């Protein structure tokens, strides 16, 4: 039998440490860029969802002459309201294709107020922290700031 030389036996501890160091360095450089993009993507997604809700609300108004009030809420977009002013020409199947009110990208419900303080209605996502106010990823995303 032929005895293997030391070089063919495997990696040395020093080689493994160097590889782990290089991978850690790459992760430290790349990870913050990827994580920052996740927040940007969620903010963009919230803006798109708010725009979709605005479109559905405008269709509701075209059919029924008024926006749902705050009590009826966004639920009026998926099922005919049974409180407040009952819509006379409610569209069968509702006004949202997915037939559900989406949560914001952080899993929180959108706040809907009608009549709004900034227009006929206000739609608000409180951002990553789910609380009013904030900055950066925690900043509120509102329908009136996208006009």
C-alpha positions as CSV (number, residue, x, y, z in Angstrom):
1,X,0.0,0.0,0.0
2,X,1.1,3.5,-0.9
3,X,1.2,5.9,2.1
4,X,-0.5,9.3,1.3
5,X,1.8,12.3,1.7
6,X,0.8,15.0,4.2
7,X,-0.2,17.4,1.3
8,X,-2.8,15.1,0.0
9,X,-4.4,14.4,3.4
10,X,-6.7,17.5,3.5
11,X,-6.8,21.1,4.4
12,X,-4.7,22.6,7.1
13,X,-6.3,24.6,9.9
14,X,-4.6,27.7,8.6
15,X,-6.2,27.2,5.2
16,X,-9.6,26.8,6.7
17,X,-9.2,29.9,8.8
18,X,-8.2,32.0,5.8
19,X,-11.3,30.7,3.8
20,X,-13.6,31.4,6.7
21,X,-12.1,34.9,7.1
22,X,-12.6,35.7,3.4
23,X,-16.2,34.5,3.4
24,X,-16.9,36.5,6.6
25,X,-15.4,39.6,5.0
26,X,-17.6,39.1,1.9
27,X,-20.7,38.6,4.0
28,X,-19.9,41.8,6.0
29,X,-19.7,43.8,2.8
30,X,-22.7,42.2,0.9
31,X,-25.2,41.7,3.7
32,X,-25.9,45.3,4.6
33,X,-26.6,46.1,0.9
34,X,-29.1,43.2,0.6
35,X,-30.8,44.1,3.9
36,X,-31.2,47.7,2.9
37,X,-32.8,46.7,-0.3
38,X,-35.4,44.6,1.6
39,X,-36.6,47.7,3.4
40,X,-36.7,49.7,0.1
41,X,-38.7,46.8,-1.5
42,X,-41.3,46.8,1.4
43,X,-41.7,50.6,1.2
44,X,-42.3,50.3,-2.6
45,X,-44.7,47.5,-2.1
46,X,-46.7,49.5,0.4
47,X,-47.0,52.4,-2.0
48,X,-48.2,50.0,-4.8
49,X,-50.8,48.5,-2.4
50,X,-52.0,52.0,-1.4
51,X,-52.4,52.9,-5.1
52,X,-54.3,49.7,-5.8
53,X,-56.6,50.5,-2.8
54,X,-57.1,54.0,-4.1
55,X,-58.1,52.7,-7.5
56,X,-60.6,50.3,-6.0
57,X,-62.0,53.1,-3.9
58,X,-62.5,55.3,-6.9
59,X,-64.3,52.4,-8.7
60,X,-66.5,52.0,-5.6
61,X,-67.3,55.7,-5.7
62,X,-68.1,55.6,-9.5
63,X,-70.7,52.9,-8.9
64,X,-72.1,54.2,-5.6
65,X,-71.7,57.9,-5.6
66,X,-69.6,58.1,-2.4
67,X,-66.6,56.5,-0.8
68,X,-67.1,54.0,2.0
69,X,-67.1,55.8,5.4
70,X,-64.6,55.0,8.1
71,X,-67.0,52.6,9.8
72,X,-67.4,50.6,6.6
73,X,-63.7,50.7,6.0
74,X,-61.7,49.0,3.3
75,X,-63.9,45.9,3.9
76,X,-66.5,47.6,1.7
77,X,-64.2,46.8,-1.2
78,X,-64.7,43.1,-0.8
79,X,-68.2,42.8,0.6
80,X,-71.3,45.0,0.5
81,X,-71.5,47.1,3.6
82,X,-74.4,46.5,5.9
83,X,-74.0,49.7,8.0
84,X,-74.0,53.4,7.2
85,X,-75.1,54.4,3.7
86,X,-75.8,51.1,1.9
87,X,-74.5,51.2,-1.7
88,X,-77.3,50.7,-4.2
89,X,-75.1,49.6,-7.2
90,X,-72.5,47.5,-5.4
91,X,-70.5,45.5,-7.9
92,X,-70.9,41.8,-7.6
93,X,-67.6,40.3,-6.5
94,X,-66.4,43.5,-4.9
95,X,-63.7,45.9,-6.1
96,X,-60.5,44.0,-5.4
97,X,-59.3,41.1,-7.6
98,X,-57.9,39.1,-4.8
99,X,-61.1,39.5,-2.7
100,X,-59.2,40.3,0.5
101,X,-57.8,43.4,2.0
102,X,-54.0,43.1,2.0
103,X,-52.0,43.7,5.1
104,X,-49.1,46.1,4.6
105,X,-45.7,44.5,3.9
106,X,-44.9,44.3,7.6
107,X,-48.1,42.4,8.3
108,X,-50.1,45.3,9.8
109,X,-53.5,46.5,8.6
110,X,-53.8,49.7,6.6
111,X,-55.6,52.6,8.4
112,X,-58.5,54.0,6.4
113,X,-60.3,57.3,7.3
114,X,-63.1,58.8,5.2
115,X,-63.7,61.6,5.0
116,X,-60.0,62.1,5.4
117,X,-58.0,65.0,6.8
118,X,-56.0,65.3,3.5
119,X,-58.7,64.5,0.9
120,X,-61.8,62.4,0.4
121,X,-60.1,59.5,2.2
122,X,-56.7,58.8,3.9
123,X,-54.9,55.5,3.7
124,X,-51.9,55.0,6.0
125,X,-49.3,52.3,6.7
126,X,-47.3,53.0,9.9
127,X,-44.2,51.4,8.4
128,X,-41.9,48.8,9.9
129,X,-42.5,49.7,13.5
130,X,-46.3,49.7,13.2
131,X,-46.5,53.0,15.1
132,X,-47.4,56.5,14.0
133,X,-44.5,58.7,13.0
134,X,-40.9,57.5,12.6
135,X,-38.2,57.9,10.0
136,X,-36.5,55.6,7.5
137,X,-38.1,52.2,7.3
138,X,-40.3,53.2,10.3
139,X,-41.7,56.2,8.5
140,X,-45.5,56.3,7.8
141,X,-46.5,55.7,4.2
142,X,-49.6,57.7,3.3
143,X,-51.9,58.2,0.3
144,X,-51.6,61.9,0.4
145,X,-47.8,62.0,0.1
146,X,-47.9,60.0,-3.1
147,X,-50.1,62.5,-5.0
